[in-house]
Each structure stands twice: as C-alpha cells, then as structure tokens.
Amino acid sequence: MQKTGPVAEPGMRDRKKARTRETIRTAALDLFEEQGFERTTVDQICRGADVAHRTFFRYYATKEALLFGYDFGQGILDAFAKAPADLGLWDAFGHAVTIADGRLEEPADHTTRRRRLRRRFLEIRSVRDYALILIDDFGQQAAAIAGERLGVDPHTDLRPLALGAMLTGMIRRHLLTDSETALPTAWSEAYREVLSSGH
C-alpha cells in the first residue's frame, strides 16, 4: 500500500512556515505604524506574534529585514540561474524577469503597506544600511550566476561584473528611491536599447 503522508507533509510544513512568517510580519508592521521603527523592539514583535526569539530569527535575520520582504530579489536570481543555457546573458536575464513577473518583492497583500513604511523609515541609518547590503548582495549573486553561465571566473572576466554592476543600479533605484516606474521589465528594455544603440 502506497504511503501518502510523507508526500503531503512538506506542503503542510511550508504552509505552517508561511503562516508563522506572516504572523511575525503583521505584528511588526502594526508596531512600526503605531510607535515607529526605532521604538519597536524584537521583544515586542515576538510578544505580538506570540513566538519565541529563536523562531523570529529563523525567519528574519534582523528587525530591518521586515521592511524588505521575504527573499528579496531571489525569484529573479533563481530564474536567471535556471534560464535555458543557449540564451546569452542579457536574454537570460530578460527571461528571468518574465518568469518572475518582473517582481523583486513577493506579491503579498502587505507589500504596499511595507513599502510605505520603508519609505517612511529609509533615512534611519540601520534601515538604509540594510538596503545597501541587499543591493550589494543582489549584484554579487547576479555576477556569480553570470560567471557560471559563461563558464568564467568573475574575478578575472569583466562581463559578469559588468552585468552585476548594471543590476546593482536597478536595485539601488528600486530600494533607495522606491520608484514604482523603474521595474525590472523597464530596466531590461532600457539596458537593451542602450547596448544596441551604440551611443
């Protein structure tokens, strides 16, 4: 007789994790709105979400991470890594943007609320520093993936680094100015036009 329990269990675990992550996030955003970012502590968030500290840090590395969503940019990076091998770097990135529906952040109900709070708190040093870390990390991961796709070392071949630098600019605009118009799809077309125009 075939056992179905182990097959269903991962899905149940994923849903439970998603609920816990959402509970923590909702408690944090409520507190940020009520009393500001700096006055809100991880202790208060844990009490509001009814979770232990170790559970909080299992889902969010820092309090600042709650303003930037879960796995920021990872959907595009994963799709870039998995894009068909016969595509060039820029076409592979365009493919990734299409697969990820042009989204850097997860399409959750709270996204608009979170971005509004991020704009409000972006001048706080720790929040801005966290944004800069995300920007740098995205560019480095993109360069590493580009190097793997080309079969070259990004430390000695400038092509992966050039792509990473361009994408770093995209993420910087998205996070530091919170532009609604400069989505990855728009950047992809802009870069393609610049590279093909010759001037």
C-alpha positions in Angstrom: 0.0 0.0 0.0 1.4 3.4 -1.0 2.0 5.9 1.8 0.9 9.4 1.1 1.8 11.0 4.4 5.4 11.9 3.6 4.4 13.5 0.3 1.8 15.7 1.9 3.9 16.7 4.9 6.3 19.1 3.1 3.3 21.1 1.9 1.9 21.3 5.4 5.2 22.4 6.8 5.5 25.1 4.1 2.0 26.4 4.9 2.8 26.5 8.6 6.0 28.4 7.9 4.2 30.8 5.7 1.6 31.4 8.5 4.3 32.0 11.1 6.2 34.3 8.8 3.0 36.3 8.1 2.1 36.5 11.8 5.5 37.9 12.7 5.4 40.3 9.8 1.9 41.6 10.7 2.8 42.1 14.3 5.9 44.0 13.3 4.2 46.3 10.8 1.4 47.1 13.3 4.0 48.1 15.8 6.0 50.1 13.3 2.9 52.1 12.4 1.8 52.6 16.0 5.1 53.6 17.6 7.8 53.9 14.9 10.6 51.7 13.8 13.3 52.7 16.3 11.0 52.4 19.3 9.9 48.9 18.3 12.0 46.1 19.7 12.3 42.4 18.7 10.9 41.5 22.1 7.7 43.5 21.4 7.4 41.9 18.0 7.8 38.4 19.5 5.2 39.1 22.1 2.8 40.5 19.5 3.3 37.4 17.3 3.4 35.0 20.3 6.6 33.5 19.1 10.0 32.8 20.7 13.1 34.8 19.9 14.7 31.8 18.1 11.6 31.5 15.9 11.8 35.2 15.0 15.4 34.8 13.9 14.6 31.7 12.0 12.5 33.8 9.6 14.1 37.2 9.8 17.8 37.9 10.3 17.2 41.4 11.7 14.3 43.8 12.5 15.2 45.7 9.4 14.6 42.7 7.2 10.8 43.1 7.9 10.7 46.2 5.8 12.1 44.5 2.7 10.1 41.4 2.2 11.0 37.7 2.2 13.8 36.6 -0.1 14.1 40.0 -1.8 15.1 39.6 -5.5 15.6 35.8 -5.1 12.9 34.9 -7.6 14.6 36.7 -10.4 18.0 35.4 -9.5 16.8 31.8 -9.3 15.1 32.1 -12.7 18.3 33.7 -14.1 20.3 30.7 -12.9 17.8 28.3 -14.5 17.3 30.1 -17.8 17.9 28.0 -20.9 21.7 27.5 -21.5 21.5 28.7 -25.1 20.5 32.2 -24.1 23.0 35.0 -23.8 23.4 36.8 -20.5 21.0 39.6 -21.3 18.4 37.4 -22.9 18.7 35.0 -19.9 18.1 37.9 -17.5 15.1 39.1 -19.6 13.8 35.5 -19.4 14.2 35.6 -15.6 12.3 38.9 -15.4 9.5 37.4 -17.4 9.4 34.2 -15.3 9.3 36.3 -12.0 6.6 38.5 -13.5 9.0 41.5 -13.1 8.8 41.3 -9.3 11.6 41.9 -6.9 9.3 41.5 -3.9 6.7 38.9 -3.2 3.2 39.8 -4.4 1.6 39.7 -0.9 -1.3 41.7 0.5 1.0 43.6 2.8 3.5 44.7 0.1 2.1 48.2 -0.4 1.9 48.7 3.4 5.5 47.5 3.9 6.9 49.7 1.1 5.1 52.8 2.6 6.7 52.1 5.9 10.1 51.5 4.2 9.8 55.0 2.6 9.0 56.5 6.0 12.0 54.9 7.7 14.6 54.8 5.0 16.6 57.7 6.5 17.2 55.6 9.6 20.8 54.5 9.5 20.2 50.8 10.2 17.4 50.6 7.6 19.5 52.3 4.9 22.5 50.2 5.7 20.3 47.0 5.3 19.1 48.3 1.9 22.7 48.8 0.8 23.6 45.2 1.9 20.7 43.9 -0.2 21.8 46.0 -3.2 25.4 44.7 -3.0 24.3 41.1 -2.4 22.0 41.1 -5.4 24.8 42.4 -7.7 27.3 39.8 -6.4 24.8 36.9 -6.8 23.9 38.1 -10.3 27.7 38.3 -11.2 28.3 34.8 -9.8 25.4 33.4 -11.8 26.6 35.2 -14.9 30.1 33.7 -14.4 28.7 30.2 -14.1 26.6 30.6 -17.3 29.6 31.9 -19.2 32.0 29.3 -17.6 34.4 32.1 -16.5 35.8 33.5 -13.2 34.0 36.8 -12.4 37.3 37.9 -10.7 39.2 37.8 -14.0 36.5 38.3 -16.6 34.7 41.6 -16.6 31.5 40.5 -18.3 29.8 39.0 -15.2 30.9 42.0 -13.1 29.5 44.4 -15.7 26.1 42.8 -15.6 26.2 42.8 -11.8 27.0 46.5 -11.8 24.1 47.3 -14.1 21.7 45.2 -11.9 23.0 46.9 -8.8 21.9 50.2 -10.2 18.5 48.8 -10.8 18.1 47.6 -7.3 19.5 50.8 -5.8 16.9 52.8 -7.7 14.1 50.5 -6.5 15.1 50.5 -2.9 16.6 54.0 -2.3 14.0 56.0 -4.3 11.3 53.3 -4.1 10.4 54.1 -7.7 7.2 52.4 -8.9 8.1 53.0 -12.6 11.6 51.6 -12.7 10.6 47.9 -12.5 12.9 45.2 -13.8 10.9 44.9 -17.0 11.5 48.6 -17.7 15.2 48.4 -16.8 15.6 45.4 -19.1 14.3 47.2 -22.1 16.3 50.4 -21.2 19.6 48.4 -21.0 18.8 46.5 -24.1 18.2 49.8 -26.0 21.4 51.4 -24.7 23.5 48.4 -25.6 22.1 48.1 -29.1 22.1 51.8 -29.9 25.9 52.2 -29.9 25.7 55.7 -28.3 
